Amino acid sequence: MRALKLIGSWWTAVLPVLALAGVYVYLAFGETPYPLWHEFVYLSAPGILIHTALIANLLAASAIAIISRRERPGLSAIDVMAMDVSRELHADAFGPDVRASVRKWLAERGFRSAHEVGDAIYARKGVYAVAIGIVLRVSLAVLLAGLMISAHTRQSASVNLAMGETGNPLGYTVLAGGIDAPLPVDFLQVGDSSIFRMGSVTVDADIDGTRIAITSGQPVRARGAYWRVTHAGYSQPAVVDGRQDRLLLDVLPPGGTCPVELQAKSGQVYTVFSLAPERTVKKGLLSGRMYNLGTPRYEISLRGRSESGVMIRSTESGLLDNVRIQLGKAEPFIRLTVVKDPALWAIKYALLLALAFFGLLLARLFWYESRIVAIMEGGSVRIGYSEEFYKKYGIYKFNTWLEKLEKRDLK
Amino acid sequence: MREALQAALLMLIVLEHSAFAPCRRALMYSVAAGAIAGAAAAWSAPATDPASASMLRYIAEFCLFYFGLVILATPHMRGPRLSIGAVIALGLALYAFESRALWLMAFNSTQNDISVSKASAMAIAGTIAGFAPLVALRWHSGRLGLERFFSVPSAIVAIGAAKLISGGVGEVEDGSILTATQQGLHYFIENAIGHLRHMLMLESHAFLSVPLDGLFVYLAGPRTATAFLVIMVTVPPLLLLVDLFSRPDPYVKHLNVAAERRLVIAFFRREMIYKSGPLILSTVALLISMHAVNANVNPMVEPAHLPVREADESPGEIHIALTDKLGDFTDGMLRKYVYYYGTDKVRFMAMMKPDGSLGVALDECEICKPAEWNTKAIGYAQRGDTLVCKYCMTPIPVSALNKPGGCNPIPVSFTLRDNTIVIELGELLRVYKAAKNMDKKGTHF
């Protein structure tokens, strides 16, 4: 128990946090402290030790809270005098049946479930209030442990897939079925900063025989890993000087450019693709550019020679510096990211739980433990009272109870 | 002299407190040692990176600020050696950095044809002048007995708070410790949120909608960092206040005379109020200084009024080009102009609203009427996507430009011709005169 109290003490919580803060401050003298600090915390031996100490502290503090709540309060006269406040009253104040009167008096003060042990009666209120702190500490411990495990075991990979294509990220065989990417035929870009926002992108994927719909929203779990669509663009079939090719054009949002190497008859041709607007719209001071993202039109130029550009719409053809480029029907491609992380679920749910119970901590302002002990010895009753918080108010409250009790007795 | 005077005032709290009686000499020697060490650091390494020097000062001042809590939490550790050690550290922290900055200023002044001896003499004279009142007070007056107002932890926290608010030498360092701490916290939180998003596979994206993106962006914003900073600076004095006010009234039941019981309780409560004064003052002062942090996060911008006159090619009109050497209206920034009408200054402003339309209005509203001499309160400034009336500090959304009434700037009609704002001079003057004749609320400022 002593070891548990030492591990779960405030100093064991504060010192590791101060150590981490001190390391960060030291690294802050440099340019980019956060990545170095992250490396220290998760990958260096001292960092792992400090991290482990914090986790142990949180769990030990929770264990201490549970044990202390289960323990019966001390029932000796010395224990009662050590409480926040205690008074000795004449037994006559409680009438002929002292025990029953004490129980009744306790019940009137909200201590409904009193326990008798020998000549002592004790009762507690708000015992379960500590549960909020326990759940918060345990969820924080799980979160920290999850982050540490993740830092050492996480594997991730990404693959670009058009409809019907297969990829092998992290050893999985993924076949992209239908891809649903909402690309509007009339998108107006106003101003310099891109305002393009694509709705949810969905791909019907087959992962090692398991069919699942993967979206750009929350990651989905399949085959022991987590999957999410993390990017989209155009998969553009092309025939360049008679040679079939499929170009992955990362030209979204409109205004973006994508360097592409084309294999022409004359050799490698280095080009830059970008989306070309259908027309320009003037509204007030601003010029807007209208794009057809369903059947896009591209501006293709030679790298380093923007004046050499040619406009070719998908399903059409054109000539760029004697290179014939014939484009097929543009389809969306998606980038699928897969993460294998045994701790990801723990991180997610521990974080949610920690946030929820952190908010619930406010309830502790009103919900806290108070305990009362009455010892009947000879012709007197010694009563002691303690509150978890607001001790001064608790003492005042107790004195008021006893004054009322004594006045009632006098009456 | 200013920094020395500040250090002297803070030393007074410690010197006049009975709990520090065994450490008074240690404090005085350590302050002197700090002054000498600062001077030596300035003369031996004047090219030390100012950012690093400021960082060290920030660390020292925050350690000082939080040390009060450590003392509160560890009363059983207050042995004489620890106390003297702590007081020595306090003395060094009180003046070493200011001394370094002062001697850096002296060193820099020698680059401007001021002799070394003259610069040194001025620095020494300023230091002596700053500490002189303390010496005089200690020499001539009786003990002030500041333990009525300060406990040991609250003395340390109050000194720490004073250093946080006014530490450093403004001429050498730019930005306050609180602003720098807010920026540092913002950087940390931004990166931590980014790391968390990466762990949850919810990284931000240029155009894909990501779940909880708005929440993450808000949490990673400067306001969260400011909120953390407010908690950081208010926790120590508030904890000490809670500790102070949670002490129960003294036990007086054994006193037979009721008046005596009341006297004991009244004395106890009065002492509590005296001791809470410096803590409450520290908290309020820190919260007020947070205003400077907030202003730095979201600065107010007010351009100077550019003088305009009638267009040469179109008398009776004022022309304002949408694009000129000063920039383009599409930048969304407020632009101010002034037309001199006899002895009157007709101040007006123009800017592009978020929807792409233009807004032109007088640089005043229908309600506020600041005095002419109170130039800092006249007109509007821009803060982000709002216009702020400098008199009543009411924020007006930029989209409300051109809409009359209330705190909105008084609109002026205009036309747009060939990428030029065209304002009829007659219309401008009509609106100006009407605004001047309005029965606005006066002011004593």
Chai-1 contact restraints between the chains, C-beta under 6 A:
chainA,res_idxA,chainB,res_idxB,connection_type,confidence,min_distance_angstrom,max_distance_angstrom,comment,restraint_id
A,F29,B,S52,contact,1.0,0.0,6.0,A-B,restraint_1
A,Y34,B,N191,contact,1.0,0.0,6.0,A-B,restraint_2
A,F196,B,F207,contact,1.0,0.0,6.0,A-B,restraint_3
A,R197,B,F207,contact,1.0,0.0,6.0,A-B,restraint_4
A,M198,B,F207,contact,1.0,0.0,6.0,A-B,restraint_5
A,M198,B,L208,contact,1.0,0.0,6.0,A-B,restraint_6
A,S216,B,L208,contact,1.0,0.0,6.0,A-B,restraint_7
A,G217,B,P211,contact,1.0,0.0,6.0,A-B,restraint_8
A,Q218,B,P211,contact,1.0,0.0,6.0,A-B,restraint_9
A,P219,B,M201,contact,1.0,0.0,6.0,A-B,restraint_10
A,R228,B,M201,contact,1.0,0.0,6.0,A-B,restraint_11
A,L252,B,F207,contact,1.0,0.0,6.0,A-B,restraint_12
A,P253,B,A206,contact,1.0,0.0,6.0,A-B,restraint_13
A,P253,B,F207,contact,1.0,0.0,6.0,A-B,restraint_14
A,K283,B,G356,contact,1.0,0.0,6.0,A-B,restraint_15
A,G284,B,G356,contact,1.0,0.0,6.0,A-B,restraint_16
A,G284,B,S357,contact,1.0,0.0,6.0,A-B,restraint_17
A,L285,B,F329,contact,1.0,0.0,6.0,A-B,restraint_18
A,L285,B,T330,contact,1.0,0.0,6.0,A-B,restraint_19
A,L285,B,M352,contact,1.0,0.0,6.0,A-B,restraint_20
A,L285,B,G356,contact,1.0,0.0,6.0,A-B,restraint_21
A,L286,B,G356,contact,1.0,0.0,6.0,A-B,restraint_22
A,V339,B,M201,contact,1.0,0.0,6.0,A-B,restraint_23
A,I347,B,M199,contact,1.0,0.0,6.0,A-B,restraint_24
A,K392,B,S246,contact,1.0,0.0,6.0,A-B,restraint_25
A,K392,B,P248,contact,1.0,0.0,6.0,A-B,restraint_26
A,I395,B,P248,contact,1.0,0.0,6.0,A-B,restraint_27
